[in-house]
Amino acid sequence: MIIECPQCRRKYRIEDSRVPAQGTVARCGGCGHRFPVHPLEPEEGITCPKCGARQPSGDECTSCGVIFSKIPPGAKEVDTQESSVPVTPETVAVTTAPNGEGAVFPAGVFHSGGSVPVSHGAPFPIGGAFRFGWDRVRGHLGFFVVFLALGFLLILVPCFLADVATERAPAVTLVLFRAVDLIIEATVTMGCIKVGLRVCDGEKPDLSNLLDCMPLFFKYSFATLLYGLIVFAGLLLFIIPGMVWAIRYMFFAYFIVDAGKGPWESLKSSAAITRNVKLDLFLLALALTGINVLGLLALGVGLFVTIPLSLVASAYVFRGLQKQSPQTE
């Protein structure tokens, strides 16, 4: 049986036997949207004579792409080796309706000729994260341009004033400028994370989010210090441990911004959700670095697109890993 998320239009194949007679509630593994699923009655729907996939209606199979009118009468069913639907390893969680209680299980996704169980070692597709990020960012591109411009100004102005006053102002004034710069930089960084999460969750971002996280400054600063010490210690141990620990604790700031967790608790939560996916996250980090380098090479203007894309894609991955570890939410 083929189902489609009404919000993001991702398509999934699930076994008919997994849909009870009273219906189910499905959760899209891509965008998290929940939607009802009802079983197809024997007399309802269309069964593709080529790949065997069932769908409510249509002249074309949404699984293998065959046009029904072009199949000769009496043609035998054969396995297709290609699918017109791209492979997307997200999951769709289905719970027994109507009260939403019951077992939650991963459904297969569209693939050539059948459904493939989702691998726990690859809980998110990097390409899917960027596609999701672009879909969300392009609807808020004007906002992100203004948001980032304000953020850059807030960070650069104290630095500029400190440089101008270096030779004339007393040492106390210079220390004050540096302290203000540190507070603003941390606050803007957390504000960017918050906006990325809000856009990922389908909420409307606001320019005030830029400074919303200032009360979390001490938590963030102490956690950043711990993170830096851990990574530095790992780098001293032949570099590789430092890289592993950098990935293991990379989401600590997200837990501070999203849940207000303390420094040590946020580091532990990050370690919990990144377990067994460090290679995937390393590749994600390389991809994020690559697109931002390209944005920088485009006279810096490209950063107004690549930075928001990176923020939302990272938030998408964070939410996906967080849902797989409910104890960290």
Secondary structure by P-SEA (a helix, b strand, c coil): ccccccccbbbbbbbcccccccbbbbbbcccbbbbbbbbbccccccccccccccccccccccccccccccccccccbbbbcccccccccbbbbbccccccccbbbbbbcccccccccccccccccaaaaaaaaaaaaaaaaaaaaaaaaaaaaaaaaaaaaaaaacccccaaaaaaaaaaaaaaaaaaaaaaaaaaaaaaaccccccccccccccaaaaaaaaaaaaaaaaaaaaaccaaaaaaaaaaccaaaaaaaaccccaaaaaaaaaaaacccaaaaaaaaaaaaaaaaaaaaccccccccaaaaaaaaaaaaaaaaaaaccccc
